[in-house]
Structure formats: structure tokens, C-alpha cells
């Protein structure tokens, strides 16, 4: 099941040139960009791992693309997203967020119905991918979830 | 490369054998003449520098045309070194250079990032790489101007982290040539020793431009320009006094060309304000805009030099 999270996620995956164009647009607006990755696709998982620190005062998309490709190289089977932060209101708030990498196969979610007292039903949504420990999901074995120095 | 120029040249490429491009039109289309004229107009003197910049701009334009015509494939090396005394306009020219490179399509954004040793070199192990990388990211798509570049290299201290920054710069200058142009700046003789001890750097720098010191005439012209920008005027007496001031000041230590002129004008403005306030009464608009000879002759320069009774000057001299 294809995860649809963030902008452009109902479109076909963006090409690198399209990503570069989006990033350059963000930078032209004066937004700061950071890159995050995760292998837990649950929609309520908002705390993704940061790839290096956010990039402030960057004017050109090239260094951002370099960072993104470095992240892809290290985590080819993870979800990777680019976030752009707008400081216009005095605090950093997300102005644009979109996926730039996704695992080759996305097994999707299982719905568990749990009957509790009074015939009430609790619904639990869980990703099949999270059956395996962090770092071993989506066939991404070998890295063991360790963060390499980058 | 400018879009119009591109389409024009694409058209020309279709008939490769009969490729004819109007150089004058190409020059006009990328608006680089504007910047060059601005450079001529706003900077006094600097004849050799302006000529070199025009040469470089022409070369890059032709190189762009050659590339379009399939006569060259490599991006030319654009890294430069600006040498010259303090206040001779190195940073200003670097800013114009960034604009020229941008209009000719050699850098994508055309901004200038000024960095010195403190911005690049860290305090402890592992601190330098992220700092330098950060500056390189900020400068990407523009020009990185490294002021007093020789401070990066401290041969007397082998544990100094400057060498690490130099190596990272070298790597970026080689691998990110499409993204970044680096300009090294500083005093001529110290830059020479710096390049001699870092031959890798020297070989990656295509253009060396030397900024000559200004003559008295040029400094007077600069001062007139600064005054008219700030809506001040001189009368004949104060003009003569300022020329005298310059002649004395130039012989004294720590003379920083145009920067010294600007500082002198700032001090003259202070003295004028003090004179008008302490005199009291009514002031006319004419008086508010006029600097008198006494505003200049009160300077310490006329009483044996700026170092004469100045504790900061003393400290500088002992160094």
C-alpha cells in the first residue's frame, strides 16, 4: 500500500529535477530546509529521525540535494522527507513537507478489532513493517539501525 | 546562461558550419555591460583591476559561446585571488564579480558570502569540518570570499586546524566547480607566502588580480563621492585642508585607503555637529550641509599623527 503523506503524495514520485525545483522554490522564499527519515510509516509517527542539522541561510538547492542523496545512499529502504520551515511568524513552522524516498515495497497496515466491555470495539492500526525491529524493516538489513557518522 | 542567448545559439547550432553569433548582441542580452559600467562609475581609479575584470568577463562570454558551439566541454576554473592593501575595494569588486558571474551564467544565485578564519576554523578536534561545510553550503550557487586567507594557514603550529579547512576548501573547489567560486583576498606579500606553502591552492586559482593603492587625487575623488552621497559639501578652505590631511595621513602607519577616508569623513561629521551644537542659536540648511576647515584641522593627524596620544595606537605599534 502506497503511503500518502505530505505534499505531492498522490502524484507519481517526483524526479530529482522536480525535487530540485521544489527545494529551490523553498529556498527562494527564505525557508530553511531539513531532511528526516524513518522506517515506521504509522501516520501518527510525527517524530522522524533528523538527517544532520537543518540548513539555514542556504541559497542554492545543490547542497540540499547532496545531503538528500547522502541520506538515500545510507537509508535506501527508508522513508525520507524534505521539510521546509517558514520563520515569517516568528517561530519555525512547516511550510512544505514531501517524501523524496520510499521503500521499494510497502506492505501496508493491518486493522485489528478488539472487543471490549459493552460490545464496544477498539480499532488498532498497525503497520506490517513494524513486525520487525527498527533498521530491519523493508528488507533494509545490515545497517542494524545504527547511525553511521556522516 | 541567459535564456534568450540559449535559444539564439541553439538556432545557430543547427547550422554548425555557418555558425555566426553577434558577440555584441550576446553581451547585451546577458546584461553584463550594466555591471561593468556600474563598476567603472562607482569605483574611482583601479584602472588595472577594471581592465582585468573586463578581460575575464569577455573570456567567460566567449567561453560560453564556445561551449554552445561545441568547441569546449570543460567548465573553466573561476577561482580567483585578490591582493592589495586594506581599503582598496577588494570586497566591493568581489560583490560586482559575483553579479557578473551570475549574469554570464557561471553561478546560479550570484550572492557573496564573506568568511574569515573564525568562520571556517574550529576551536577543537572535529569542530572545523562542520563549520567549513556549513559555510560551503551557504556559499553554494554564489561566490565565497575568504578575507585575509593567509590566517587559515599557521605553519608555526602543527596542531592548528586551519590546514583541515584548506583541504576541505580544495576539495570543494575541485568537486563543486559548478556550484561555487572561491575568491581569496589579502595583502600581496602575505598572500604570496600563503600560496607558496599551499601549491595545491595556487594551481586551482585561475585569476590573480592585484589592487594598487590609491593616489591622493583618487582619494580626493573618493571623498567627494562619499560626501555627495551623504549630502555634505566642502568649501574651498576645507577641501584644501582635507588634501593636506590626506598627505599627512598617508605617511602614517595603518593607512587603509578608502576606509580611512570614510572614517575621516565620519569624524568630520562629528566635529561639525559638535561645532554647531556648542555654538547654539539658529542654523541654516546651508550650514548643516557644509564642512568647514576647522572640522578637519582639529584632527590628531595634524598634531603629530594618530598614534601620538592614542593608547590603541600604542598597542598596535608594540605588536
HADDOCK unambig.tbl for C-alpha pairs under 7 A between the chains (distance, minus, plus):
assign (segid A and resid 57 and name CA) (segid B and resid 138 and name CA) 5.82 0.50 0.50
assign (segid A and resid 58 and name CA) (segid B and resid 137 and name CA) 6.02 0.50 0.50
assign (segid A and resid 58 and name CA) (segid B and resid 138 and name CA) 4.40 0.50 0.50
assign (segid A and resid 59 and name CA) (segid B and resid 138 and name CA) 6.27 0.50 0.50
assign (segid A and resid 59 and name CA) (segid B and resid 140 and name CA) 6.92 0.50 0.50
assign (segid A and resid 59 and name CA) (segid B and resid 141 and name CA) 6.98 0.50 0.50
assign (segid A and resid 60 and name CA) (segid B and resid 109 and name CA) 6.76 0.50 0.50
assign (segid A and resid 60 and name CA) (segid B and resid 140 and name CA) 5.78 0.50 0.50
assign (segid A and resid 60 and name CA) (segid B and resid 141 and name CA) 5.31 0.50 0.50
assign (segid A and resid 63 and name CA) (segid B and resid 137 and name CA) 5.61 0.50 0.50
assign (segid A and resid 63 and name CA) (segid B and resid 140 and name CA) 6.81 0.50 0.50
